[in-house]
Amino acid sequence: MRPAGLKAFEERKEDKSAIYSYEQKNGIQLDDVYEQQFRANPHAWEFFQAQAAWY
């Protein structure tokens, strides 16, 4: 890294780090109510299941 990049990294805020879905180690679960609604449309559920985990 260049000095400017190192400085920016050193000044990062911990409470703003690892907050995005693609940064989460454990998968996120839908609430049961929403999953039931989703599964009620087989085409939508099949499409959703085919997506990458971070999508």
C-alpha distance matrix in Angstrom:
0.0 3.7 6.6 8.0 5.9 6.2 9.7 10.5 9.9 11.9 14.5 15.1 18.8 19.9 22.9 20.8 18.7 20.2 23.0 23.0 25.3 22.8 21.1 24.5 25.4 29.1 30.8 32.4 36.2 38.5 41.4 44.5 46.2 43.4 43.1 46.9 46.7 44.0 45.9 49.0 47.5 47.1 45.3 42.7 42.2 41.9 39.3 37.3 37.6 36.2 33.0 29.7 29.4 26.6 28.7
3.7 0.0 3.8 5.5 5.3 6.3 8.7 10.1 10.7 12.4 14.4 15.7 19.5 21.2 24.1 22.0 20.5 22.4 24.9 25.0 27.6 25.4 23.8 27.2 28.4 32.1 33.7 35.1 38.9 40.9 43.8 47.0 48.5 45.6 45.6 49.3 49.0 46.3 48.4 51.4 49.8 49.6 47.7 45.0 44.7 44.6 41.8 39.8 40.3 39.0 35.6 32.5 32.3 29.3 31.1
6.6 3.8 0.0 3.8 5.4 5.1 6.1 8.6 9.8 10.4 12.3 14.4 18.1 20.1 23.2 21.4 20.3 22.7 25.1 25.7 28.7 26.9 24.9 28.2 29.5 33.1 34.9 36.1 39.9 41.9 44.5 47.9 49.3 46.6 46.8 50.6 50.2 47.7 50.0 52.9 51.6 51.5 49.7 46.9 46.6 46.7 43.9 41.8 42.4 41.3 37.8 34.7 34.2 31.1 33.0
8.0 5.5 3.8 0.0 3.8 5.5 5.1 6.2 8.7 9.9 10.7 12.5 16.2 18.7 21.3 19.2 18.6 21.2 23.1 23.6 26.8 25.2 23.5 26.9 28.7 32.1 33.6 34.5 38.2 40.0 42.5 46.0 47.1 44.4 44.8 48.5 48.0 45.6 48.0 50.8 49.4 49.5 47.7 44.7 44.7 44.9 42.1 39.9 40.8 39.8 36.2 33.3 32.8 29.5 31.0
5.9 5.3 5.4 3.8 0.0 3.8 5.4 5.1 6.2 8.6 9.9 10.8 14.5 16.5 19.2 16.9 15.7 18.0 20.2 20.5 23.5 21.7 19.9 23.4 25.0 28.5 30.0 31.1 34.8 36.7 39.4 42.8 44.1 41.3 41.5 45.3 44.8 42.4 44.7 47.6 46.2 46.2 44.5 41.5 41.3 41.5 38.7 36.5 37.3 36.3 32.8 29.8 29.2 26.0 27.7
6.2 6.3 5.1 5.5 3.8 0.0 3.8 5.5 5.1 6.1 8.6 10.1 13.7 15.4 18.5 16.9 15.5 17.9 20.5 21.4 24.3 22.7 20.3 23.4 24.8 28.3 30.3 31.5 35.2 37.4 39.9 43.3 44.9 42.3 42.5 46.3 46.1 43.7 45.9 48.9 47.8 47.8 46.3 43.3 42.8 43.0 40.5 38.1 38.6 37.8 34.3 31.1 30.2 27.2 29.3
9.7 8.7 6.1 5.1 5.4 3.8 0.0 3.8 5.4 5.1 6.2 8.8 12.3 14.7 17.6 16.2 15.6 18.6 20.7 22.0 25.3 24.1 21.7 24.7 26.4 29.8 31.7 32.5 36.2 38.1 40.4 44.0 45.3 42.8 43.3 47.1 46.8 44.6 47.0 49.9 48.9 49.1 47.7 44.5 44.1 44.7 42.1 39.5 40.3 39.7 36.1 33.1 32.0 28.8 30.7
10.5 10.1 8.6 6.2 5.1 5.5 3.8 0.0 3.8 5.5 5.2 6.4 10.0 12.7 15.1 13.1 12.8 15.8 17.6 18.7 22.0 21.1 18.9 22.0 24.1 27.3 28.9 29.5 33.2 34.9 37.2 40.8 42.0 39.4 40.0 43.7 43.3 41.2 43.7 46.5 45.4 45.8 44.3 41.1 40.8 41.5 38.8 36.3 37.2 36.7 33.1 30.2 29.1 25.7 27.5
9.9 10.7 9.8 8.7 6.2 5.1 5.4 3.8 0.0 3.8 5.4 5.3 8.9 10.5 13.5 11.9 10.6 13.3 15.7 16.9 20.1 18.9 16.4 19.3 21.0 24.4 26.3 27.1 30.9 32.9 35.3 38.8 40.3 37.8 38.1 41.9 41.8 39.6 41.9 44.9 44.0 44.1 42.8 39.7 39.1 39.7 37.2 34.6 35.2 34.8 31.3 28.2 26.9 23.7 25.9
11.9 12.4 10.4 9.9 8.6 6.1 5.1 5.5 3.8 0.0 3.8 5.6 8.7 10.2 13.6 12.9 12.0 15.1 17.5 19.4 22.6 21.7 18.8 21.3 22.8 26.0 28.3 29.1 32.8 34.9 37.0 40.6 42.1 39.9 40.3 44.1 44.1 42.1 44.4 47.4 46.7 47.0 45.9 42.7 41.9 42.6 40.4 37.5 38.0 37.9 34.4 31.3 29.7 26.6 29.0
14.5 14.4 12.3 10.7 9.9 8.6 6.2 5.2 5.4 3.8 0.0 3.8 6.5 9.3 12.0 11.2 11.4 15.0 16.6 18.7 22.2 21.9 19.2 21.6 23.6 26.6 28.6 28.9 32.4 34.3 36.2 39.8 41.1 38.9 39.7 43.4 43.2 41.4 44.0 46.7 46.1 46.6 45.5 42.2 41.6 42.6 40.3 37.4 38.2 38.2 34.6 31.8 30.1 26.9 28.9
15.1 15.7 14.4 12.5 10.8 10.1 8.8 6.4 5.3 5.6 3.8 0.0 3.8 6.4 8.9 7.6 7.7 11.3 12.8 14.9 18.5 18.3 15.6 18.0 20.2 23.0 24.9 25.1 28.7 30.5 32.4 36.1 37.4 35.1 35.9 39.6 39.4 37.6 40.2 43.0 42.4 42.9 41.9 38.5 37.9 39.0 36.7 33.7 34.6 34.7 31.1 28.3 26.5 23.3 25.3
18.8 19.5 18.1 16.2 14.5 13.7 12.3 10.0 8.9 8.7 6.5 3.8 0.0 3.8 5.5 5.4 6.6 10.4 11.3 14.1 17.6 18.2 15.4 17.0 19.4 21.8 23.7 23.5 26.9 28.7 30.3 33.9 35.2 33.2 34.2 37.8 37.7 36.2 38.8 41.5 41.2 42.0 41.2 37.7 37.0 38.4 36.3 33.1 34.0 34.6 31.1 28.5 26.3 23.1 25.2
19.9 21.2 20.1 18.7 16.5 15.4 14.7 12.7 10.5 10.2 9.3 6.4 3.8 0.0 3.8 5.3 5.1 8.3 9.7 13.0 16.0 16.7 13.4 14.5 16.5 18.9 21.1 21.1 24.5 26.5 28.1 31.7 33.2 31.5 32.2 35.8 36.1 34.6 37.0 39.9 39.8 40.4 39.9 36.5 35.4 36.8 35.0 31.7 32.2 33.0 29.7 26.9 24.4 21.6 24.0
22.9 24.1 23.2 21.3 19.2 18.5 17.6 15.1 13.5 13.6 12.0 8.9 5.5 3.8 0.0 3.8 5.6 8.2 8.0 11.6 14.7 16.1 13.3 13.9 16.4 18.1 19.9 19.3 22.4 24.1 25.4 29.1 30.4 28.7 29.8 33.3 33.4 32.2 34.8 37.5 37.5 38.4 38.1 34.5 33.5 35.3 33.5 30.1 30.9 32.0 28.7 26.3 23.7 20.8 22.9
20.8 22.0 21.4 19.2 16.9 16.9 16.2 13.1 11.9 12.9 11.2 7.6 5.4 5.3 3.8 0.0 3.8 6.8 6.3 9.2 12.7 13.9 11.6 13.0 16.0 18.0 19.3 18.7 22.0 23.5 25.2 28.9 30.0 27.9 29.0 32.6 32.4 30.9 33.6 36.2 35.9 36.8 36.1 32.6 31.9 33.4 31.4 28.1 29.2 30.0 26.5 24.1 21.9 18.7 20.5
18.7 20.5 20.3 18.6 15.7 15.5 15.6 12.8 10.6 12.0 11.4 7.7 6.6 5.1 5.6 3.8 0.0 3.8 5.6 8.2 11.4 11.7 8.8 10.5 13.1 15.6 17.3 17.5 21.0 23.0 25.1 28.6 30.1 28.0 28.5 32.2 32.3 30.5 32.9 35.8 35.5 35.9 35.2 31.9 30.9 32.2 30.2 27.0 27.6 28.2 24.8 22.0 19.8 16.7 19.1
20.2 22.4 22.7 21.2 18.0 17.9 18.6 15.8 13.3 15.1 15.0 11.3 10.4 8.3 8.2 6.8 3.8 0.0 3.8 5.8 8.2 8.5 5.3 6.7 9.4 11.9 13.6 14.0 17.7 19.9 22.2 25.6 27.4 25.2 25.4 29.1 29.4 27.5 29.6 32.7 32.4 32.7 32.1 28.8 27.6 28.8 27.0 23.7 24.1 24.8 21.5 18.7 16.2 13.4 16.0
23.0 24.9 25.1 23.1 20.2 20.5 20.7 17.6 15.7 17.5 16.6 12.8 11.3 9.7 8.0 6.3 5.6 3.8 0.0 3.8 6.7 8.6 6.7 7.4 10.8 12.3 13.1 12.6 16.0 17.7 19.7 23.3 24.7 22.5 23.1 26.8 26.8 25.1 27.6 30.4 30.2 30.8 30.3 26.8 25.9 27.4 25.6 22.2 23.1 24.1 20.7 18.5 15.9 13.0 14.9
23.0 25.0 25.7 23.6 20.5 21.4 22.0 18.7 16.9 19.4 18.7 14.9 14.1 13.0 11.6 9.2 8.2 5.8 3.8 0.0 3.8 5.6 5.4 6.8 10.6 12.0 11.9 11.4 14.9 16.3 18.9 22.4 23.6 20.9 21.3 25.1 24.8 22.8 25.3 28.1 27.5 28.0 27.2 23.8 23.0 24.4 22.3 19.0 20.1 20.8 17.3 15.2 13.0 9.7 11.4
25.3 27.6 28.7 26.8 23.5 24.3 25.3 22.0 20.1 22.6 22.2 18.5 17.6 16.0 14.7 12.7 11.4 8.2 6.7 3.8 0.0 3.8 5.4 5.4 8.8 9.5 8.6 8.2 11.7 13.3 16.2 19.4 20.9 18.1 18.1 21.9 21.9 19.6 21.9 24.9 24.3 24.6 23.9 20.6 19.6 20.8 19.0 15.6 16.5 17.4 14.1 12.0 9.5 6.6 8.5
22.8 25.4 26.9 25.2 21.7 22.7 24.1 21.1 18.9 21.7 21.9 18.3 18.2 16.7 16.1 13.9 11.7 8.5 8.6 5.6 3.8 0.0 3.8 5.6 8.2 9.9 9.4 10.4 13.9 15.9 19.1 22.0 23.7 20.8 20.3 24.1 24.2 21.5 23.4 26.6 25.6 25.4 24.4 21.4 20.4 21.0 18.9 16.0 16.4 16.5 13.1 10.3 8.3 5.0 7.9
21.1 23.8 24.9 23.5 19.9 20.3 21.7 18.9 16.4 18.8 19.2 15.6 15.4 13.4 13.3 11.6 8.8 5.3 6.7 5.4 5.4 3.8 0.0 3.8 6.4 9.1 10.1 11.4 15.1 17.6 20.5 23.5 25.4 23.0 22.5 26.3 26.7 24.3 26.1 29.4 28.8 28.6 27.9 24.9 23.6 24.3 22.5 19.4 19.5 19.8 16.6 13.6 11.2 8.5 11.6
24.5 27.2 28.2 26.9 23.4 23.4 24.7 22.0 19.3 21.3 21.6 18.0 17.0 14.5 13.9 13.0 10.5 6.7 7.4 6.8 5.4 5.6 3.8 0.0 3.8 5.6 7.0 8.3 12.1 14.9 17.6 20.6 22.8 20.7 20.1 23.9 24.7 22.5 24.1 27.5 27.3 27.2 26.9 23.9 22.2 23.1 21.9 18.5 18.3 19.3 16.5 13.7 10.5 8.8 12.1
25.4 28.4 29.5 28.7 25.0 24.8 26.4 24.1 21.0 22.8 23.6 20.2 19.4 16.5 16.4 16.0 13.1 9.4 10.8 10.6 8.8 8.2 6.4 3.8 0.0 3.8 6.6 9.3 12.6 16.0 18.7 21.2 23.9 22.1 20.9 24.6 25.8 23.6 24.7 28.3 28.3 27.7 27.7 25.0 22.8 23.4 22.6 19.3 18.4 19.4 17.1 14.1 10.7 10.2 13.9
29.1 32.1 33.1 32.1 28.5 28.3 29.8 27.3 24.4 26.0 26.6 23.0 21.8 18.9 18.1 18.0 15.6 11.9 12.3 12.0 9.5 9.9 9.1 5.6 3.8 0.0 3.8 6.5 9.3 12.9 15.4 17.7 20.6 19.1 17.8 21.3 22.9 20.9 21.8 25.4 25.7 25.2 25.7 23.0 20.5 21.5 21.1 17.7 16.5 18.2 16.4 14.0 10.2 10.6 13.8
30.8 33.7 34.9 33.6 30.0 30.3 31.7 28.9 26.3 28.3 28.6 24.9 23.7 21.1 19.9 19.3 17.3 13.6 13.1 11.9 8.6 9.4 10.1 7.0 6.6 3.8 0.0 3.8 6.4 9.8 12.8 15.0 17.7 15.9 14.4 18.0 19.4 17.3 18.2 21.8 22.0 21.6 22.0 19.3 16.8 17.9 17.6 14.0 13.1 15.0 13.3 11.4 7.6 8.5 11.1
32.4 35.1 36.1 34.5 31.1 31.5 32.5 29.5 27.1 29.1 28.9 25.1 23.5 21.1 19.3 18.7 17.5 14.0 12.6 11.4 8.2 10.4 11.4 8.3 9.3 6.5 3.8 0.0 3.8 6.7 9.6 12.3 14.7 12.8 12.0 15.7 16.8 15.1 16.6 19.9 20.3 20.5 21.1 18.0 15.8 17.7 17.3 13.5 13.4 15.9 14.0 12.9 9.4 9.6 11.2
36.2 38.9 39.9 38.2 34.8 35.2 36.2 33.2 30.9 32.8 32.4 28.7 26.9 24.5 22.4 22.0 21.0 17.7 16.0 14.9 11.7 13.9 15.1 12.1 12.6 9.3 6.4 3.8 0.0 3.8 6.4 8.6 11.3 9.9 8.8 12.3 13.9 12.6 13.7 17.0 18.0 18.3 19.5 16.6 14.0 16.3 16.7 13.0 12.7 15.9 14.7 14.5 11.3 12.3 13.2
38.5 40.9 41.9 40.0 36.7 37.4 38.1 34.9 32.9 34.9 34.3 30.5 28.7 26.5 24.1 23.5 23.0 19.9 17.7 16.3 13.3 15.9 17.6 14.9 16.0 12.9 9.8 6.7 3.8 0.0 3.8 6.2 8.1 6.2 5.8 9.4 10.5 9.6 11.3 14.1 15.3 16.2 17.5 14.5 12.3 15.3 15.6 12.1 12.7 16.0 15.0 15.7 13.0 13.9 13.7
41.4 43.8 44.5 42.5 39.4 39.9 40.4 37.2 35.3 37.0 36.2 32.4 30.3 28.1 25.4 25.2 25.1 22.2 19.7 18.9 16.2 19.1 20.5 17.6 18.7 15.4 12.8 9.6 6.4 3.8 0.0 3.8 5.5 5.4 6.2 8.7 10.1 10.6 12.2 14.4 16.3 17.7 19.5 16.6 14.6 17.9 18.5 15.3 15.9 19.4 18.7 19.4 16.8 17.5 17.4
44.5 47.0 47.9 46.0 42.8 43.3 44.0 40.8 38.8 40.6 39.8 36.1 33.9 31.7 29.1 28.9 28.6 25.6 23.3 22.4 19.4 22.0 23.5 20.6 21.2 17.7 15.0 12.3 8.6 6.2 3.8 0.0 3.8 5.5 5.1 6.1 8.6 9.7 10.4 12.2 14.8 16.1 18.6 16.2 13.9 17.1 18.5 15.7 15.9 19.7 19.7 20.8 18.4 19.8 19.5
46.2 48.5 49.3 47.1 44.1 44.9 45.3 42.0 40.3 42.1 41.1 37.4 35.2 33.2 30.4 30.0 30.1 27.4 24.7 23.6 20.9 23.7 25.4 22.8 23.9 20.6 17.7 14.7 11.3 8.1 5.5 3.8 0.0 3.8 5.5 5.3 6.4 8.7 10.1 10.9 13.5 15.7 18.0 15.6 14.0 17.6 18.8 16.3 17.2 20.9 20.8 22.4 20.4 21.4 20.5
43.4 45.6 46.6 44.4 41.3 42.3 42.8 39.4 37.8 39.9 38.9 35.1 33.2 31.5 28.7 27.9 28.0 25.2 22.5 20.9 18.1 20.8 23.0 20.7 22.1 19.1 15.9 12.8 9.9 6.2 5.4 5.5 3.8 0.0 3.8 5.4 5.1 6.1 8.6 9.9 11.6 13.8 15.5 12.6 11.4 15.1 15.7 13.0 14.5 17.9 17.5 19.3 17.5 18.4 17.1
43.1 45.6 46.8 44.8 41.5 42.5 43.3 40.0 38.1 40.3 39.7 35.9 34.2 32.2 29.8 29.0 28.5 25.4 23.1 21.3 18.1 20.3 22.5 20.1 20.9 17.8 14.4 12.0 8.8 5.8 6.2 5.1 5.5 3.8 0.0 3.8 5.4 4.9 6.0 8.5 10.3 11.5 13.6 11.1 8.9 12.4 13.6 11.0 11.7 15.4 15.6 17.4 15.7 17.2 16.2
46.9 49.3 50.6 48.5 45.3 46.3 47.1 43.7 41.9 44.1 43.4 39.6 37.8 35.8 33.3 32.6 32.2 29.1 26.8 25.1 21.9 24.1 26.3 23.9 24.6 21.3 18.0 15.7 12.3 9.4 8.7 6.1 5.3 5.4 3.8 0.0 3.8 5.4 5.1 6.2 9.1 10.7 13.5 11.8 9.9 13.3 15.2 13.3 13.9 17.5 18.3 20.5 19.1 20.8 19.6
46.7 49.0 50.2 48.0 44.8 46.1 46.8 43.3 41.8 44.1 43.2 39.4 37.7 36.1 33.4 32.4 32.3 29.4 26.8 24.8 21.9 24.2 26.7 24.7 25.8 22.9 19.4 16.8 13.9 10.5 10.1 8.6 6.4 5.1 5.4 3.8 0.0 3.8 5.5 5.2 7.4 10.1 12.3 10.2 9.5 13.2 14.4 12.8 14.4 17.6 18.1 20.6 19.6 20.9 19.0
44.0 46.3 47.7 45.6 42.4 43.7 44.6 41.2 39.6 42.1 41.4 37.6 36.2 34.6 32.2 30.9 30.5 27.5 25.1 22.8 19.6 21.5 24.3 22.5 23.6 20.9 17.3 15.1 12.6 9.6 10.6 9.7 8.7 6.1 4.9 5.4 3.8 0.0 3.8 5.4 5.8 7.9 9.4 6.9 5.9 9.7 10.7 9.0 10.8 13.9 14.3 17.0 16.4 17.8 15.8
45.9 48.4 50.0 48.0 44.7 45.9 47.0 43.7 41.9 44.4 44.0 40.2 38.8 37.0 34.8 33.6 32.9 29.6 27.6 25.3 21.9 23.4 26.1 24.1 24.7 21.8 18.2 16.6 13.7 11.3 12.2 10.4 10.1 8.6 6.0 5.1 5.5 3.8 0.0 3.8 5.2 5.8 8.6 7.5 5.4 8.5 10.8 9.8 10.4 13.6 15.0 17.8 17.2 19.3 17.6
49.0 51.4 52.9 50.8 47.6 48.9 49.9 46.5 44.9 47.4 46.7 43.0 41.5 39.9 37.5 36.2 35.8 32.7 30.4 28.1 24.9 26.6 29.4 27.5 28.3 25.4 21.8 19.9 17.0 14.1 14.4 12.2 10.9 9.9 8.5 6.2 5.2 5.4 3.8 0.0 3.8 6.0 9.0 8.6 7.9 10.8 12.9 12.6 13.7 16.5 18.0 21.0 20.7 22.6 20.5
47.5 49.8 51.6 49.4 46.2 47.8 48.9 45.4 44.0 46.7 46.1 42.4 41.2 39.8 37.5 35.9 35.5 32.4 30.2 27.5 24.3 25.6 28.8 27.3 28.3 25.7 22.0 20.3 18.0 15.3 16.3 14.8 13.5 11.6 10.3 9.1 7.4 5.8 5.2 3.8 0.0 3.8 5.6 5.4 6.2 8.7 10.1 10.7 12.3 14.5 15.9 19.3 19.7 21.4 18.9
47.1 49.6 51.5 49.5 46.2 47.8 49.1 45.8 44.1 47.0 46.6 42.9 42.0 40.4 38.4 36.8 35.9 32.7 30.8 28.0 24.6 25.4 28.6 27.2 27.7 25.2 21.6 20.5 18.3 16.2 17.7 16.1 15.7 13.8 11.5 10.7 10.1 7.9 5.8 6.0 3.8 0.0 3.8 5.5 5.1 6.0 8.5 9.8 10.4 12.2 14.5 17.9 18.6 20.8 18.6
45.3 47.7 49.7 47.7 44.5 46.3 47.7 44.3 42.8 45.9 45.5 41.9 41.2 39.9 38.1 36.1 35.2 32.1 30.3 27.2 23.9 24.4 27.9 26.9 27.7 25.7 22.0 21.1 19.5 17.5 19.5 18.6 18.0 15.5 13.6 13.5 12.3 9.4 8.6 9.0 5.6 3.8 0.0 3.8 5.5 5.2 6.2 8.6 10.0 10.8 12.8 16.5 17.8 19.7 17.0
42.7 45.0 46.9 44.7 41.5 43.3 44.5 41.1 39.7 42.7 42.2 38.5 37.7 36.5 34.5 32.6 31.9 28.8 26.8 23.8 20.6 21.4 24.9 23.9 25.0 23.0 19.3 18.0 16.6 14.5 16.6 16.2 15.6 12.6 11.1 11.8 10.2 6.9 7.5 8.6 5.4 5.5 3.8 0.0 3.8 5.5 5.1 6.1 8.6 10.0 11.0 14.6 15.5 17.0 14.1
42.2 44.7 46.6 44.7 41.3 42.8 44.1 40.8 39.1 41.9 41.6 37.9 37.0 35.4 33.5 31.9 30.9 27.6 25.9 23.0 19.6 20.4 23.6 22.2 22.8 20.5 16.8 15.8 14.0 12.3 14.6 13.9 14.0 11.4 8.9 9.9 9.5 5.9 5.4 7.9 6.2 5.1 5.5 3.8 0.0 3.8 5.4 5.0 6.1 8.6 10.1 13.4 13.7 15.8 13.7
41.9 44.6 46.7 44.9 41.5 43.0 44.7 41.5 39.7 42.6 42.6 39.0 38.4 36.8 35.3 33.4 32.2 28.8 27.4 24.4 20.8 21.0 24.3 23.1 23.4 21.5 17.9 17.7 16.3 15.3 17.9 17.1 17.6 15.1 12.4 13.3 13.2 9.7 8.5 10.8 8.7 6.0 5.2 5.5 3.8 0.0 3.8 5.4 5.2 6.3 9.0 12.4 13.6 16.1 14.0
39.3 41.8 43.9 42.1 38.7 40.5 42.1 38.8 37.2 40.4 40.3 36.7 36.3 35.0 33.5 31.4 30.2 27.0 25.6 22.3 19.0 18.9 22.5 21.9 22.6 21.1 17.6 17.3 16.7 15.6 18.5 18.5 18.8 15.7 13.6 15.2 14.4 10.7 10.8 12.9 10.1 8.5 6.2 5.1 5.4 3.8 0.0 3.8 5.5 5.2 6.7 10.4 12.2 14.1 11.4
37.3 39.8 41.8 39.9 36.5 38.1 39.5 36.3 34.6 37.5 37.4 33.7 33.1 31.7 30.1 28.1 27.0 23.7 22.2 19.0 15.6 16.0 19.4 18.5 19.3 17.7 14.0 13.5 13.0 12.1 15.3 15.7 16.3 13.0 11.0 13.3 12.8 9.0 9.8 12.6 10.7 9.8 8.6 6.1 5.0 5.4 3.8 0.0 3.8 5.4 5.4 8.7 9.5 11.2 8.9
37.6 40.3 42.4 40.8 37.3 38.6 40.3 37.2 35.2 38.0 38.2 34.6 34.0 32.2 30.9 29.2 27.6 24.1 23.1 20.1 16.5 16.4 19.5 18.3 18.4 16.5 13.1 13.4 12.7 12.7 15.9 15.9 17.2 14.5 11.7 13.9 14.4 10.8 10.4 13.7 12.3 10.4 10.0 8.6 6.1 5.2 5.5 3.8 0.0 3.8 5.5 8.1 8.6 11.5 10.2
36.2 39.0 41.3 39.8 36.3 37.8 39.7 36.7 34.8 37.9 38.2 34.7 34.6 33.0 32.0 30.0 28.2 24.8 24.1 20.8 17.4 16.5 19.8 19.3 19.4 18.2 15.0 15.9 15.9 16.0 19.4 19.7 20.9 17.9 15.4 17.5 17.6 13.9 13.6 16.5 14.5 12.2 10.8 10.0 8.6 6.3 5.2 5.4 3.8 0.0 3.8 6.7 8.9 11.5 10.0
33.0 35.6 37.8 36.2 32.8 34.3 36.1 33.1 31.3 34.4 34.6 31.1 31.1 29.7 28.7 26.5 24.8 21.5 20.7 17.3 14.1 13.1 16.6 16.5 17.1 16.4 13.3 14.0 14.7 15.0 18.7 19.7 20.8 17.5 15.6 18.3 18.1 14.3 15.0 18.0 15.9 14.5 12.8 11.0 10.1 9.0 6.7 5.4 5.5 3.8 0.0 3.8 6.3 8.1 6.3
29.7 32.5 34.7 33.3 29.8 31.1 33.1 30.2 28.2 31.3 31.8 28.3 28.5 26.9 26.3 24.1 22.0 18.7 18.5 15.2 12.0 10.3 13.6 13.7 14.1 14.0 11.4 12.9 14.5 15.7 19.4 20.8 22.4 19.3 17.4 20.5 20.6 17.0 17.8 21.0 19.3 17.9 16.5 14.6 13.4 12.4 10.4 8.7 8.1 6.7 3.8 0.0 3.8 5.5 5.4
29.4 32.3 34.2 32.8 29.2 30.2 32.0 29.1 26.9 29.7 30.1 26.5 26.3 24.4 23.7 21.9 19.8 16.2 15.9 13.0 9.5 8.3 11.2 10.5 10.7 10.2 7.6 9.4 11.3 13.0 16.8 18.4 20.4 17.5 15.7 19.1 19.6 16.4 17.2 20.7 19.7 18.6 17.8 15.5 13.7 13.6 12.2 9.5 8.6 8.9 6.3 3.8 0.0 3.8 5.6
26.6 29.3 31.1 29.5 26.0 27.2 28.8 25.7 23.7 26.6 26.9 23.3 23.1 21.6 20.8 18.7 16.7 13.4 13.0 9.7 6.6 5.0 8.5 8.8 10.2 10.6 8.5 9.6 12.3 13.9 17.5 19.8 21.4 18.4 17.2 20.8 20.9 17.8 19.3 22.6 21.4 20.8 19.7 17.0 15.8 16.1 14.1 11.2 11.5 11.5 8.1 5.5 3.8 0.0 3.8
28.7 31.1 33.0 31.0 27.7 29.3 30.7 27.5 25.9 29.0 28.9 25.3 25.2 24.0 22.9 20.5 19.1 16.0 14.9 11.4 8.5 7.9 11.6 12.1 13.9 13.8 11.1 11.2 13.2 13.7 17.4 19.5 20.5 17.1 16.2 19.6 19.0 15.8 17.6 20.5 18.9 18.6 17.0 14.1 13.7 14.0 11.4 8.9 10.2 10.0 6.3 5.4 5.6 3.8 0.0
